[in-house]
Amino acid sequence: MVLILLPLSTVSVAGSGEGAVLYRQNCSVCHGVDGDGGVGIPLNLPDFLAVASDDYLRNTLRDGRPGRVMPAFTSLSDAEVEAIIGYIRSWSGQEAPVYHKHALHGDVQHGRQLFEQHCTACHGNRGQGGTGTGVTFSRPREAPVMAPALDNPGFQDSVSDAMLKATLLRGRKGTPMPSIASLGLKEKDADDLVAYLRTLKIESLAGDSEALEPVIRYESEYDLEQTLENLKQAVVGRNFRVIREQYLDQGLAAEGEEDKHRVILYFCNFAFLNDALAIDPRVGLFLPCRITLIETEHGVQLMSINPKNLSRLFNNSELDRYCEQMHDLYAEIMEDATL
């Protein structure tokens, strides 16, 4: 393995105030204000920063991790990406490694055996990564730090063979990731593992690029009062609990002056809510469930957000099944209420 070290002076210049601001705006919600991790993996680890090249960080910001929580930051300018990288690099004061991009050659079958023996407990039997979000220790997850998906096309395209090998040789203190030496393995075993890891890349998980409607809509032939009653019955009939009803402008208009023709019904299945939050806490943005009813001279319209559209925006394939189920439930409930 050959790597080149950049002068330390190039690191401190980039880690300026702009990088700190951009990091807080774009990265801290998942990776923590100080890079200590949360939804995303911790970045402020000496062993990570010692092996993570600027190319790896740059590609990760640009490509994200399709189907996982990490988005692609396509709207950032090149200068903004470099500022974020400089800020992350400034945490350690370590020089940035730069790797030659030639492929390593190893024994794939032996690498598979080593992976099955030493890696699957954290990274999954196919390198699909840990499950859950790892937001807090109270949330269900398999390890103190969620193991990344090694088969993810974004990861595979961002990381070089040399960086993979450097990670295996060094390990990562503060996570369950050991060095291969601590497992009694040799440097040649690292080459074999890298060769096998390169066979894991799955096809892109970008999903259907077709635009989805952001709102589910139904028209009711009943008046507002009857439609609301029908809606409550449909909600309860599907094992949801009605939480409350309120006027759409409640809290915005003076008490008693709310628009009585615009109502929101809140409802929830708490087991479903808990399961969805354990996968991705961002579903709290649209849970508990709610449907808005608006009465005009033309009739009553029922509306809800489209969870399938939000799932696509969240970029979390584990959440897709729940959002698909939520979409179908919303549609069934509103259809029942308007028949």
C-alpha positions in Angstrom: 0.0 0.0 0.0 1.4 3.4 -1.0 0.0 6.7 0.3 1.1 10.3 0.1 0.6 12.7 2.9 -0.5 16.3 2.3 1.2 19.1 4.2 -0.6 19.9 7.4 -0.9 23.5 6.5 -3.4 22.7 3.7 -5.7 21.2 6.4 -5.9 24.1 8.8 -6.7 26.7 6.1 -9.7 24.8 4.8 -11.2 24.3 8.3 -12.4 27.8 8.5 -15.6 29.3 9.8 -17.5 28.7 6.6 -16.8 25.0 6.8 -18.1 24.9 10.4 -21.3 26.7 9.4 -21.9 24.4 6.4 -21.2 21.3 8.5 -23.7 22.4 11.1 -26.3 23.1 8.4 -25.9 19.9 6.4 -24.2 17.3 8.5 -24.6 17.8 12.2 -28.2 16.6 12.4 -27.0 13.0 11.6 -23.3 13.0 12.5 -23.5 15.2 15.6 -22.4 18.8 16.1 -18.9 17.6 17.1 -18.9 14.6 14.8 -19.6 12.2 17.6 -22.3 10.4 15.6 -26.0 9.8 15.9 -28.2 8.7 12.9 -24.9 8.7 11.0 -21.6 7.2 11.9 -19.2 9.2 14.1 -16.7 11.1 12.0 -14.6 12.5 14.8 -12.6 9.4 15.4 -8.8 9.5 15.0 -8.7 6.1 13.3 -11.3 7.2 10.8 -9.7 10.5 9.9 -6.3 8.7 9.7 -7.5 6.6 6.8 -10.3 8.6 5.2 -8.9 10.4 2.2 -10.3 13.7 1.0 -11.4 12.0 -2.2 -13.5 9.6 -0.1 -15.1 12.4 1.8 -15.7 14.4 -1.4 -17.2 11.5 -3.2 -19.4 10.6 -0.2 -20.8 14.1 0.0 -21.5 14.1 -3.8 -22.9 10.6 -4.2 -24.4 9.9 -0.7 -25.5 6.3 0.1 -28.4 5.4 -2.2 -31.1 3.7 -0.2 -29.6 4.5 3.2 -30.1 7.7 5.3 -27.1 9.6 3.8 -28.3 11.9 1.0 -26.3 13.2 -2.0 -25.5 16.9 -1.5 -25.8 17.9 -5.1 -26.7 21.5 -4.3 -23.4 22.3 -2.6 -20.8 24.0 -4.7 -17.3 22.6 -5.0 -15.9 25.3 -2.7 -18.6 24.4 -0.1 -17.7 20.7 -0.3 -14.1 21.5 0.2 -14.9 23.8 3.2 -16.8 21.0 4.9 -14.0 18.5 4.3 -11.5 21.0 5.7 -13.6 21.5 8.8 -13.9 17.7 9.4 -10.2 17.4 8.8 -9.4 20.1 11.4 -10.8 18.0 14.2 -7.8 15.7 14.3 -4.9 17.8 13.0 -3.8 14.7 11.1 -2.6 15.0 7.5 -4.9 13.7 4.9 -3.9 10.4 3.2 -4.0 10.2 -0.5 -4.0 6.8 -2.0 -3.0 5.4 -5.4 -6.1 4.1 -7.1 -4.8 0.8 -8.5 -6.8 -2.3 -7.5 -5.5 -4.8 -5.0 -5.3 -8.5 -5.9 -6.4 -11.1 -3.5 -8.1 -14.5 -3.1 -11.8 -13.8 -3.3 -12.9 -17.2 -1.9 -10.5 -16.9 1.1 -11.8 -13.3 1.6 -15.3 -14.7 1.6 -14.4 -17.2 4.3 -12.7 -14.5 6.4 -15.7 -12.1 6.0 -18.2 -14.8 7.1 -16.0 -15.6 10.1 -15.1 -12.1 11.3 -17.4 -9.5 9.7 -21.0 -10.6 9.3 -22.0 -10.1 12.9 -21.8 -6.3 12.4 -21.9 -5.8 8.6 -24.5 -8.4 7.7 -24.2 -11.6 5.9 -24.1 -9.8 2.5 -22.4 -6.6 3.7 -25.8 -4.9 3.9 -24.9 -3.1 7.1 -26.5 -2.8 10.5 -30.2 -2.1 11.0 -31.9 0.7 12.9 -30.6 4.3 13.1 -28.4 4.4 16.2 -29.7 7.8 17.2 -29.5 7.0 21.0 -28.7 4.0 23.0 -32.4 3.7 23.9 -33.3 2.9 20.3 -33.1 -0.7 19.0 -29.8 -1.3 17.2 -27.2 -4.0 16.9 -24.1 -2.2 18.1 -23.0 1.0 19.8 -22.1 2.3 16.3 -24.1 1.2 13.3 -22.0 -0.7 10.9 -22.1 0.8 7.4 -23.4 -1.0 4.4 -20.3 -2.3 2.5 -22.4 -3.4 -0.5 -23.8 0.1 -1.0 -23.0 1.6 -4.5 -22.3 5.0 -2.9 -19.7 3.5 -0.5 -18.2 1.2 -3.1 -17.7 4.1 -5.6 -16.3 6.4 -2.9 -13.7 4.2 -1.3 -10.5 3.0 -2.8 -9.0 -0.5 -2.3 -6.1 1.1 -0.5 -8.4 2.9 2.0 -10.3 -0.4 2.6 -7.0 -2.1 3.3 -5.8 0.7 5.6 -9.0 0.4 7.6 -8.6 -3.3 8.0 -5.0 -3.0 9.1 -5.7 -0.2 11.6 -9.2 -1.0 12.9 -11.3 1.7 14.5 -11.1 2.4 18.2 -14.4 3.6 19.6 -16.3 1.2 17.4 -16.6 -2.6 17.3 -14.2 -2.6 14.3 -11.0 -4.4 15.2 -7.7 -4.5 13.4 -7.0 -7.7 11.5 -3.8 -8.1 13.5 -5.9 -8.4 16.7 -7.8 -11.2 15.0 -4.6 -13.1 14.3 -4.7 -12.2 10.6 -1.9 -11.1 8.2 -1.6 -8.3 5.7 -2.3 -10.7 2.8 -5.6 -11.5 4.5 -6.5 -7.9 4.2 -5.9 -8.1 0.4 -8.2 -11.1 0.3 -10.9 -9.4 2.2 -10.7 -6.3 0.0 -11.0 -8.6 -3.1 -14.2 -10.1 -1.6 -15.7 -6.8 -0.6 -15.5 -5.6 -4.2 -17.8 -8.5 -5.2 -20.5 -7.2 -2.9 -21.5 -4.0 -4.8 -25.2 -4.1 -5.5 -27.0 -2.2 -8.3 -28.0 1.4 -7.7 -30.8 1.9 -5.1 -31.8 5.3 -6.4 -35.3 3.9 -7.1 -37.9 5.1 -9.5 -37.1 8.7 -10.5 -40.8 9.3 -11.5 -42.2 12.2 -9.5 -44.7 11.2 -6.9 -47.7 13.4 -5.9 -46.9 15.0 -2.6 -50.5 14.8 -1.4 -53.2 12.1 -1.4 -56.6 13.6 -2.2 -60.2 12.3 -2.1 -63.5 14.1 -2.7 -66.5 13.4 -0.4 -70.2 13.8 -1.4 -71.1 14.2 2.3 -71.1 17.4 4.3 -68.1 18.1 6.6 -69.8 16.8 9.8 -70.7 13.4 8.2 -67.4 13.0 6.4 -65.5 13.6 9.7 -67.7 11.0 11.4 -67.1 8.5 8.6 -63.4 9.2 8.8 -63.3 8.5 12.5 -65.1 5.2 12.0 -62.7 4.2 9.2 -59.7 5.1 11.4 -60.9 3.0 14.3 -61.9 0.1 12.0 -58.2 -0.2 11.1 -56.9 -0.4 14.6 -55.9 3.3 14.9 -56.8 5.4 17.8 -58.3 8.9 17.3 -56.1 11.4 19.1 -57.9 14.7 18.5 -59.6 16.9 16.0 -58.8 20.6 15.6 -59.4 23.4 13.3 -56.6 23.9 10.7 -55.9 27.4 11.8 -56.1 26.7 15.6 -53.5 28.7 17.4 -53.2 31.1 14.4 -56.6 32.6 14.6 -58.1 34.1 17.7 -60.0 31.5 19.8 -63.6 31.3 18.6 -62.7 32.8 15.2 -61.2 29.7 13.6 -62.4 28.6 10.1 -65.0 25.9 10.9 -64.8 24.6 7.4 -61.1 23.4 7.7 -60.4 20.5 10.2 -57.5 18.2 10.9 -58.1 14.7 12.4 -55.1 13.2 14.2 -54.9 9.4 14.8 -52.2 6.8 15.6 -51.3 3.2 15.9 -48.6 3.4 18.6 -47.0 0.0 17.8 -46.7 1.1 14.1 -45.4 4.5 15.2 -42.7 2.9 17.5 -41.5 0.5 14.7 -41.3 3.4 12.2 -39.4 5.7 14.6 -36.9 2.9 15.4 -36.0 2.8 11.7 -35.8 6.5 11.1 -36.8 9.2 13.6 -37.4 11.6 10.8 -40.8 10.0 10.3 -41.8 12.1 13.4 -42.2 14.9 10.9 -45.4 13.3 9.6 -46.4 10.9 12.4 -48.8 10.6 14.1 -51.1 10.3 11.1 -53.3 13.2 10.1 -55.9 13.9 7.5 -57.2 17.4 6.6 -60.8 18.1 5.6 -61.7 21.2 3.7 -65.3 22.1 2.9 -66.1 24.5 0.1 -69.2 25.2 -2.0 -68.1 22.4 -4.3 -68.0 19.7 -1.5 -65.6 18.3 1.0 -62.0 17.4 0.1 -59.8 15.1 2.2 -56.0 15.4 2.0 -53.0 13.8 3.6 -49.3 13.8 2.8 -48.0 11.0 0.6 -45.7 8.9 2.7 -44.2 7.2 -0.4 -43.0 10.6 -1.6 -41.4 11.4 1.7 -39.7 8.0 1.9 -38.1 8.7 -1.4 -36.8 12.1 -0.1 -35.5 10.5 3.1 -33.4 8.0 1.1 -33.8 5.1 3.6 -34.8 1.9 2.0 -35.6 0.3 5.3 -38.4 2.9 5.7 -39.9 2.2 2.3 -42.0 -0.7 3.5 -43.6 1.3 6.2 -44.2 4.3 4.0 -45.8 2.1 1.4 -48.1 0.6 4.1 -48.9 4.1 5.4 -49.8 5.3 1.9 -52.2 2.3 1.4 -53.8 2.9 4.8 -54.4 6.6 4.1 -56.0 5.7 0.8 -58.2 3.0 2.3 -59.3 5.2 5.2 -60.2 8.2 2.9 -61.9 5.9 0.4 -64.0 4.4 3.1 -64.9 7.8 4.5 -66.1 9.1 1.1 -68.0 6.1 -0.3 
